[in-house]
Amino acid sequence: MKQARLLIYSHDTFGLGHLRRSRTIAHSLVDYFENLSILIVSGSPVIGSYSFHPRVDFVRIPGVVKLDSGKYSSLNPGIEFDELISMRSSLLLQSAESFKPDVFLVDKEPLGLRGEVQDTLSMLKARGASLVLGLRDVMDDPEKLAEEWQRKNVMPALEDLYDHIWVYGLSELFNPLDGIPIHPSVTAKINYTGYLRRTSESSSMNQHTPDMVGEDPYILVTTGGGGDGAQLVDWVLRAYEDDPDISYPAKIVFGPFMNINQQLAFMDRVNRLEKVSATTFVANIENLFENAIGVVSMGGYNIFCELLSFDKRGLILPRTVPRMEQYIRASGAEKLGLIKMLMLDDALDATKMADALRALPHQPKPSEVHIPGLLGGLPVINTMMEQYLGYQSSRQARLAVVS
C-alpha cells in the first residue's frame, strides 16, 4: 500500500486553538492510517512544547501576535510585518513543494494570514492534491465575517481552489457560514463532522507542573492561550479572597501568552490563598480535566470540545472582542443546557463569582443533553480521508478480511 502525506497549515497568532485542533486531527489520522505521514506548518511559538506522534512532524514559521485592536504585529521586533509575511509565505511554499502532500488541510483562514497560503494553494491544485478548508463551528458575527471575507477576496478560493470544506461541529447547533452569500457549488463542498473528541495523555504532562495533577476534586480555571485571560483570573481570585470557604479548591492555568507582569502579580495573590494553586502552561491540559469537578474558562472551540469529551460542568466567560465567536458558541450551548455562561464586566463582583463557583458542581453534566453525533468528528474525518486517498486504512482493511 502506497505511503500518503497530509500537510496542515495552522497560522497561530493569538492563542493555542489552531495548533491544538490541528494536532488532535493529525494524531487521529496517523492512528487510523498506518501509512500516513503528516507535516504541520505553524506559527505558534510554543509548538515545541507539545509531544507528537512519530509520523507527525512540524515546521515552525516566524510568529505573529494579534493585538487587542484585531490587527497583527511581528513577534520579532527586528522584522517588519510585511517582510515577515513574505518569509512565512515562502517557507510554507517551500515546505509544500518538498513534502509533496496528497492532501492539504488549511485551518480556518481560507487564504491564510494576509494571503500567505494563496501561492501554496495554487501550486498544490496544479499538482492534483486535494485541498481542504477546516472551519470551527462558529466563526464570528455573520455581518463581520461577510465584510472580512469580502475584503480578503475569499470567495474565488472557495469556489475554484478548495475541493472540500469541513465544519468541526453539527449543523443542528451552529452554521458558521449562516448569513454569508456563497455560491451553491461552495455549499455542496461542506461536510459537518461533529465535534472533535479529546482524551488525556498520560505520557507527556508538562514536566514543570507535576503538582497540578491530583486525585482530590478541584475547579479547573483555564484561559487557553491567556493573552486576553487576565480579567477572568482576576475575578476568580477575588472570589477566593473574599470567600475562603468556597467548597472546592481551584487550579489555575494562566496560559503561555499572558503578560508576565500580570502572571507575577497573580502568583503573589495565589501564594496567599490556601485553596488556590496556579501555573503558566500545561501542554496536555486534558490531563487536568480528569479530576476536575467543574471548569471555568473562556469559550474557545477547544475548551468546548474538552467539556463535552470529559463530560465536565462548565462555567464559560466568553470574550466579545475582537470576535463574537465565543459569545455565540456559549450562548447557544447554554440554551441547549450544555454549559452555564457568565458575562465579564468591569465590576468583577467577588460575591457574584463566588456564588457561581459554589453552584458549578451542582450543574447538569453535558451528557444529560442527548445530541446524536455530537462528538463524532474524528471518525468522520478518518472516513473522509479514506475517500480522498482512494483506499481503506490498514486497520479497516484487516477488519474487512476478518469479517
N, C-alpha and C positions, 0 to 999 in steps of 0.2 A: 504494500500500500504506500502511495507517494507521501512525502512529507509536505505539510501545509504550513503556511505562515500568515499570521494576523498582525497588522500594525495598528496600534491605538494611539490617537492624539488626544492629550489631556492638557489644556492650556494653563490651568492652575495659576491664579493670580491672587486671590484673597483668602482662601481657606483650604480645606482638605477634601472637599466634597468630590471634585472631579477625579482626583487621584484615587481616592478610596473606592469610588464606584468602578473606575477602570480596573483596579486591582482585583476587586471582587469578581467581575466578569471574566477577567483573564484566568484566575485560578479555577473557576468553574469549568471553563473551556478546556484547559490542559488536563484537568482531572477526567474529563469526558472523552477527549481525543488524545490517544497515546502518541500520535504522530504530528501534533500541532506545536509550533513554536510561536511565541508572542513577544513583540517588542513594543514597549510603551515609551512614547516621547512626551516628556512632561517638563513644565517649568517650575515644579514645586521644589523649593529649597530643602525640604525635609524628606524627599523621596528615598534617600539613602538610609533613613531610619527604619524603613519597613523591610520585612523579610519577603522574599519572593520565591516561588516555585522554581526549580532548576531550569524549566523551559520557558520561564518568563523573565525577560531582561528589560532594562530601561536605559534610555539616553536622556540626560538632563540638559535642557536648553536654558540659556540665560533667563533669569527670573524677572518678573514684573510685579508691581504691587498695585492694588486697586485702592484709590483714595476715597475718602468719605463722599466726595462730590460725584463719584462714579467714574471719574477719569483714571487713567493708568499712568504709572511712572516706572522708570527703571529701578530695580533693586540695587544696581551698581551705579553710584553717583558719578562715576567716571565715564559712563557710556550714555550718550544721548538716546532718547526714546526711539526715534526713527532709525537710528543705527542699530539699536538692539532688535527691533522688529525685523530688519533686514538680515541680521545674523540668525535669528530664530527661524525665519523662513528658509534660509539657505541650509541650515543644519537639518531641518525637517525633510527638505527635498533630498539632500544627500543620503539621509538615513533610509528614505523610501527607495531611492534608486539602488542602494546597496542591498537592502534587505529583501526586495522583490516580493512584497506580500501578495497573497491571493485575495485577501480581504483587508480593507482599510476602514476602521471604525473611528469616527470623529465624535468627541463628546461635547454636546450642547451647542457649540458655536459653529454654524454651518460653514463659514469661511475662515474660521479661526480668529485669533486676536488680530485686529486690524488687517484682515485678509491674508494672513500669513500661510494659510493652508491652500489658497487658490492654485498655485503652481503645482503643488503635490497632487491635488485632486485631478487636475487636467492631465498630468503625466501618467498617473495610475489608470485613469479612464482610458487613455490611448493604449495602455498595455493590457487592458482587459480585466483588471482587478474589479472585484465587487466593492462598491462604495456605500458605506452605511453611516447614517447620522443617528446618534443616540440622544434622545431628549428625556429629561426628567419629567415627572408627572405634571408639574406646574412650572411655567417659565416666568411669567410676570403678568401684570395688568394688561389685558388684551390691547388697549389703546397704545400703551407704551411699547409693547412688543411689536405691534404693527408699524409704528413710527420708526423703531430701531431697525427692523428688518428692511424697511423701505430705504432708509438712509444707507444701510450697508449693502443694498442691492443683492439680497439673499436669494430672491425667488428664482433667478436663472439657474443657480446651482441646484436648487431643489428640483427643478423641472428637468434640467439637462445633464447634470453630473451624477447626482445620487441615485442609486438603484433601490435603496430601502431606507425607511425611517422607522426606528424603534422608539417606542414610548415606554419608559420604565414605570408603568402604572396600569390602571384599569380605566377604560372609557366611562364606566359607570360612576367613577369617583371624580375624575378630572380630565379635561381635554386641554392640553397645553396650547393648542392652536385655535381654540374657540375664539371667534370674532376676527380671525386673521383671514383675509381674502386669499385663498390658494386655489390653484388650478386643479380640476378633477384628477389629472394624472398624478399630482402630488398626493392627493388623498388616497389614491389606490396603493401608494407605496407604504402607507402607515400600518404598522403592526403594534398592538398593545401587548406587552409581555406580562404584566403583573409586576409587583414589587420584588426587589432582589433580596432574598433571604440571607441573613448573616449568621455566622457561627463563631464560637470562641476559638482561640488559637493558643493552646497551652504551651506550645514550643517556643514562643518568642515574645513574651511580655517584655516591656521596656525594662532593661536591667537596672535603671536608676530608681525605679519606683516599686520594688517588690512589696513594700509595706502597704501599698494602696489596696492590695487584694486581701480580703479577709472573709471569714465564714459568717460573721455576725451581720445581720441585715443593716443596710445603710441607705441613705438617699444619695444617689449619684448626681452631681451637678457638672454639666459639661457645656462648653461654649463652642465646640467644634474647633475651628482654627483659632478663635479667640480675638481676632482683630477688632471685632465690634462687641465683645462679650463682657466688657468691664461693668456695665450697668447691671447686668444680671448677677454677676458675682457680688457686687456691692450690696444689692438688695438681699441676697441670701445671707450674707454676713451680718447685715443689720438685724435680720430676724433672729439669728442665734445670739447676737449680742444683747438684744432686747429681751429674749425669752430663752434662757439656757435650758429650760425643761422640755423643749421640743423632743418628742418621743424618740426619734431616730437620729443618729449622728449623720454628718454629711461628709462626703468625699468629693472634693472639687478638683476638676482638671481645667486649668486656666486656658490652655491652648497655646501652641508654639508661636503664634503671631500676636499675642497680647503684648502691649508695650511693657518693657522690662521694669520701668519705674512703677507702673500700676501693679505688676506682679509683686514687687518687693513690698509695696505698701499693703497689699492684700495679705501677703505672707506674715507680715508683722501682726496684723489683726488675727489671722488664723492661729498663730502661736499663743495667743491669749485665750483661745476658746478650747475647752476640754472636748467638745463634741465635733470638732471640725478638723479635717486634715486636707492638705492640698498638694498638688504638684503641677508642673508646667505642661508635661506632654506624656502620653502613653500611646505608643504606636498602635498596639492592638487593644483599643479601648473596649472592644467587645467582651474581653475577659472581665471587665468591671461590671458588666451587666448581670452576670450570673447571680450574685447575691444581693443585688440592689432591690430594695422594697419598692422603689419608685425612682423616676428620673426627672430632673429639672433641666431644661435645655432650651435652646433656640430651635426654630422649626425647620432646620435644613432637611434635605432629602435623606441623607444617610441616617440621621438620628431617628427619623420616622420609620425607616426600614428596620432599625435595631429595636425600636419599641415593639413593632409587630413581631419580629423574629423571636425575641426573648420574652414576649408576652408581658411587658412591663407597663405599669401605670405611668403615664407621662403628664407632666405639667409643662406646657410649652409657652414660652415668652417670645413671640416672633418679632423680628425686626420688620420695619416697613420701608426703610430706605437702604440702599438706592433702588431696591426692587420690592414689589409686593408679594413675591413668591411665598415667603414663609407664612405671611398672614393668610393668604388664600388657602394654603395647604392646612394650616392649623384650624382655621375657622370651619373649613369643610369637614375635617376629621372630627372636630368637636361635635358638629351636628350629627355625625354618624355614631357618636358615643365612643370613639376610639381613644380620645385624649381629653384633657381639660386645657383651656387656654387662659392665660393671664397677660394682659397688656402692660408693657413697660410704660412708666410715666415718670415725670420729674420728681414726684413726691417720694417715691420709694418708701412707702409707709411700712415700717417694720412689723406692725401688728397684722397688716393685710397679708404679708408674705408668710409670717408665722402661722396664721390660720390656714393658708393654702398648703403649707408643708405638713401640718397636722392632718389635713383632710386627704392628702395624697395617698397614703397607704390604704385608704378605705374606698378609693375609686374602683369602678369596674375595670377588669383587665380587657385588653383589646380582643382577646379570644371570645369574649362574651358577645361580640358582634360577629355574626357569621356572614362572610362575603366570599363566595366561591372564587378560587383562583387568585386570591389576594397576594400570596407570596409565591406565585408560580413563575416569576420572571426568569430565573436561571435555567430551569429545564426548557422553557420555551426558546430561549436564546440558543441553547445547545442544539435543539432540533432545527432551528432555522439555519444554523451554521452547517449542519449536515447537508441541507439543500444547496447552500452556496458553494460548498466544497465538492458536492456531487457524489458523496459516499457516506456510508454509515461510520460512526465511531467504531473503534476496535471493540469496545465494550458491547455495543449494540449488535455488532456482527457475531460475537460469541454467543450472546443471548439468543439470536436467531437460529444459530446452529443447534444449540441445546434444545430449543423448543421444537 
